Amino acid sequence: MTVAEWTGTLIDWKGSLKVLLEKLAPAFGRVETRWSASAFIEGLLSPAERKTGWMLAEQAGLARPYRIQSLLGRSRWSADLLRDLVRDYAVEALGDRDGVLVVDDTGFLKKGQHSVGVARQYSGTAGRIESCQIGVFLSYASRFGHALIDRQLYLPENWASDPERRAKAQVPEDFAFTTKPTMAREMVARTLDAGVPCAWVLADAAYGGDSRFRRMLEGRGQAYVLAVRSNHTLRFVEDEGLIQSNPEKLADQLEADQWRSLTAGKGSKGPRLYDWARVSLGPAREEGFEYWVLMRRSQSDPTKLAYYFAYAPTGTSLAELAGAAGLRWTIEECFLRAKDDLGLDHCEARSWHGWHRHVSLVMAAAAFLAKLSADQRRVAFRKWDKRSPNVAA
């Protein structure tokens, strides 16, 4: 294997992008709309610092931003079909039986009150209550990489119950107020129905604490490792009868030798080492599965703990549960790349369909980069004595 092979120098960037755009074409219909979508995605991948209508139009060689802005507004095409095509493209590149689905939300800081869904609400991105939009996302991660594959804008109750604001922002008439866990439940179900290979579903405590989300996954025989709060009420049966406790109390009762040092994956400064332990909650109602409370403790500050509910195939090891829990960070990397490099938070459209169109196009660009990285990894994983047939001697 040559250096040019494993570093990705030989990747046909333009040819790969052409393949992506051809796969996405059914979502856009008309030739003119397909051209605008291609220009938009190429602009997102360009070095332009801001992915605004004017900047993307300039990248496309247009004198005015009309065609770019029309793609998010007046044009007729399906953002949901684009979402499905992006998902299929990403899973084709990254799909693996040991892959995971990760749910999380992210904030988009916004001034003013006219953009759809903007309200003063907590943003994990800002770490405080801010005027912002919140989007709920689903990502797919495997040993080959990770990419966003589904999205939906969260519409606060004061928006959902205001007919005038809904009409101005073109919110669909049949869309009612929906909680974030319900949105996540629908996205995960839609993805599993599409046949996406998935070993684990992962999410933070905002979703892990929702019993309907957990029951949906259990009913489908889908393993999960979901974060929960330290005071989440637990009820389970032991020899003494019905026991009521919470994850924090269970952790306090553990002996020192019940904790095991394991990595939670690679961090920016090397392996992220934590102490891990688990407590069995017994077999699940579904044959072949069991429940666990999983605990993660900081090695530098033992007072810092995180807790998870795990629904796992019988016989799953502690290391496997810790490894799955450690993959939740991958969606944060998806957000970081999509915002810093691809303009995920540069949407100028104020309407419902404008937001979903912009975000879906960004997801397409991100999936393209994920596929290039996956292709490069596959080349690097090949046997070293095998030369690529495409490499000239």
N, C-alpha and C positions, 0 to 999 in steps of 0.2 A: 504494500500500500504506500502510495506517495503522499508527501505533505500536502500537495494540491488537492488530493482526494479528501483526506480527513479534516482539512481546514475549511472545505466548502468552496474553494476557489472555482471549481469546475461546475458549480450549480448553474443551470440555465435559468437565471432570474426572470428574464422577459418571457421565455417560453412557459415557465411555471405560472406566471401571472396570467398569461393568455388562457391557459387551461382553467384556472379559477374563474375568470370572467365568462368563459363559455359555460361552465357549470352553473353559474348564477343567472345566466341570461333568461331562463323561463320566468323568473320573478318580475322582470321589467317589461316584457311584452314588446312594445314598439322599438324599432331600431334606434330612434332618437333618444329614447329613455335609456336604452342599453349603453349608448355612447356616453351619455351624461353620467351614468353610474360608473362606467369604467374610468372616466376622467376624475370622478370624485374619489374612487378608491386609490387611483394612482397618486392623486394629490395628498391623500392621507399618508401614503408611504413616502412622500417626498420630504426634503429637509425643511419645508415651510414651518416656521415656528408656531403660527396660529393657523388652525384648519378652518378658517372662516370662508364665507362665500367668495369674497374678493380674492383672498389668497389662493384658494383652490382654482378659481377661474384663471388667475394669472399663471398658475402652474400648467393649466391646460391650454394656454395660448389664447384665451378669450379676452376680448376687450371689456366685457361687462359680465357680472355674475348671474345674469338672468337664468341661464340654463342650469347652473349649479343650485341656485335657490329654488327653482321650479322643481327640481328633483325631490326636495324635501317637502314641497308644498302642493303646487297645482297638479303635478303629474299624477297619472293613475297607475299605481303598481302596488304589489302586496308586500309589506314589510314582514308579515308572518311567513309567507312563502320563502322570502329571503332568509329569514331566521332558520327555517327547516333545512334549506339548502346549505347554509353555513354549517349547521350542526352535522349534517351528513359528510360534508367535506372534511371537517375537523376530525370526526371520528374515523373516517377512512385513513387519515394520516396518523392519528394517535391511538386508535382503538386497540385495546388489550384486555384480556379477561381479568387481569388484576387492576384495571383502571378504576378510578373513583369519580363520583359526582360530588361537587362542593357547592353549597348554597351560601350566599352572603349578600348583603346590600351595601351600597356605597352612596355617598352624598355628592350633589352637584350644587355648589354655592351659586346663588342667583340673587341679583338685586331686582327690586320691583315686585309687582304682584300679578303680572299678566301671563307669564309663562306657565303652562299647565303644571299643576301639582305643587307649585311653589308655596311654601308656608314656613313659619317658624317651627322647626322641629329638630330633634336631636340628629346630628350628623356624626357618625363615627369617623369620617374623614377629617372633620374639624375638631372632633373631641368635645363638642359643646352644642348647645342649641343655636341654630343659625337659620337665616332665610335660605332655603335650599329645596331642591328636588331630591327624592330618594328613589333609586332604582334597585330592584331585586334581581339578582343574577344567578345563573347556574353555569358552572365551569366543568370541564372534563380534564382529568389529569391521569397520565400514565408514565411509564418509564421513558417514553418518547417525547414528553412535553405536556403543555397544558394550554387550554384556550377557552374563552367564553362561548357558550353554545345556546344560551337562552337569556331572556331579559323581559322585564315588565316594569313600567313606571308605577310607583305607589301613589295613589290618589287619596290624600287625607279626607277625613269625614266632612270638613267644612267645604271642601271642593266638591265632593261627591253629592252633597245635598243642596248645591247651589245651581239651579237650572241655567241661570244667565251666564255664569262663568263657564259652565260646561259647554254651552252652545258656542261661546266665543272661542274656546280652545278646541272645539270639534271633538269632544269626548264622545265616544259611541253611546247611543241612547240606551243600549242594553247593558252597559257596564255599570255595576253597582259597587258600592264601597266594599273593598276586600282587604282583609288583614294580610300582613306580610307572610306569616306562616301558611295561610291559605294559598297565596300566590306561589310560594315555594312548593307546596304540596302538588299543585296543578302542574308546575313546570317539571318536577321530578317524574310525576306519573306520565306526562306526555313524552318525556325522554325515554323512560323505560318501555313504554308502548312502542316506541320506534325501534326497539331492539338494540339499544346501545349497551355494549358489554360493561358491566359494573360489578365490582367486588364489594364496594362500600359506598354509603352515602354519608357525607360529613357536613356539619353545620355548627354554628355557634349557639350559645344558650338561648338567644331570642327564638330560635327554631327548635332546638332540642327540648325545650321546656313545653312544647306544644304536643299534647297527647294525641291529637288527631293526626298530626304529621307522623308520629312514631307508629300509630296503629295502621296507617296506610302502608307504610313500608313493611311492617310485620305481616300484614295480610297478603303482600306480594312475595313473601319469602326473601326480602331484600335486607341484607346485613347493613348495620349502621354503627357509627361512633359519633354521638351527638353531644356537644358540650351542654352542661346544665349548671345552674347556680348552686352555690354551696348549701343553701337552705331549702333546696327542693325536697318536698315531702316524699318519703319512701315508705311504702307499706309492703311487708313480705312476711311469709310464714316460716317460723322455725319450731323446734321442739317445744319451746315455751309458749307457742301460740302466735298470734298476730303481733308483729313488731312494727313500730313506727319510728323512723329515724330520718336522717338526711345525710348527704355525702360527707359533710364536714365532720359529723359525729363518727361516722364509720372510719374516716381517716385517722381520727384521734385515737381510735381503739387498736390501730395496727401496731404490731411489734416492729422493731428496727429491722429484723431479718426478713420481713415481708416486703420490703422495698428493694427494687432492683434498678441499677443504673443502666439506662438504655438511651440511645440517641433518638431524637425526634426528626432526623433528617439533617441535611446540610444547611448551614446558615452562611451568612456573608463572611464569618470568621472561622469557618470549619464546622464540625459536627455540633449539633445542639443537644448537649447532654442534660438529662433530667433523671430524677428518681421516679420510678413508676410502681404502682401497686394496684391490686384489684380485689373486689369482694363480690362473691357470687350471690346473685339474687334467685338462683335456681333455674330449672329448665323452663323454656317458654311453652306456651300452649301449642305452638306449631312444632311438630316432631323434627328433631335434628338441629334445634337452636337452643341457646341459653342466654340468660341476662347477666350482665356484669355492671358494677359501678367501677369505673376506671379512674385512678387518681394520678396526677402528675405534679411533682414537687420540684421547685427550684433547688439546685445544689448550692447556689451562692446565698440564697435566702430561703431557708426551709419554711418560713411562714407564708410563702407565696405558693398557693396550690391551685390547680385547675381540676375540674371534675367532668366526667362524661358518663352517659348511659351507652352501653354497648349491647347490641343484639347481634349475636355472632353464631356461626356454625359450631356445633358441639365439638370440643377439642381444640378450639382456636387458642393459640399461645398468647401470653402477655406481650411478647415482642411483636406479634402481628397486630394486636390492638394498638400498641404504642406507635408502630409504624403508620397505621392508618390515621390515627389522630394527628400525627405530625404532618400529614399532607394537606391539612386545611390551609396552610399558608400559601399554597399555590394560587388560590384565587386572588389573594392580595397582590401577588406578583402580576397576575393578569390585569388587575385594575391599574397598577402602577405603570405598566408598559402602555396600556391603552390610553391613559391620561397623559403621560409624559411625552409619548412618541407619536400617538395617533389621533389625538384630539377628542377623546371620548367626552370630555367636559367642555368642549368648544361649541356646543350646539347653539345656533342662533334662532332656530325655529321655536315658536311659542306654542304650537298646537300639539295635540296628542299624537297624531300620526307623524308629525315632523320629528318629534323626539324619538319615536320608535324607528323611524327610517334612518335617522342619523346614527343612532346606536347600533343598528343592525349592519350598516355599512362599515362602521368601525370594527365590529366583530368580524366581518369578512376580511378586512385588512389584517387583523390580528391573527386570524386562522391561517392566512397565507404565510405569515412569518413563522407561525408554529409549525407548519408543514415543512418549510425549508429547514428549520432546525431539526425536525424529526427525520427528514431524509438524510441530513448530515450525520445524525447519530447512528442511523442504520448502516451507513457506509463505514463509520468508525467501529461498529460492532462486528463487522464482517471478519472472516478469517484473514489474518495478515498476509497469508501467502496467496490470496486471491486478488488478481488485478481486475479493475473494472474494464469491461469490454469497450467502454466509451473513451478510454484513455489511449491516446496515441503512444506508440512505443518511442 
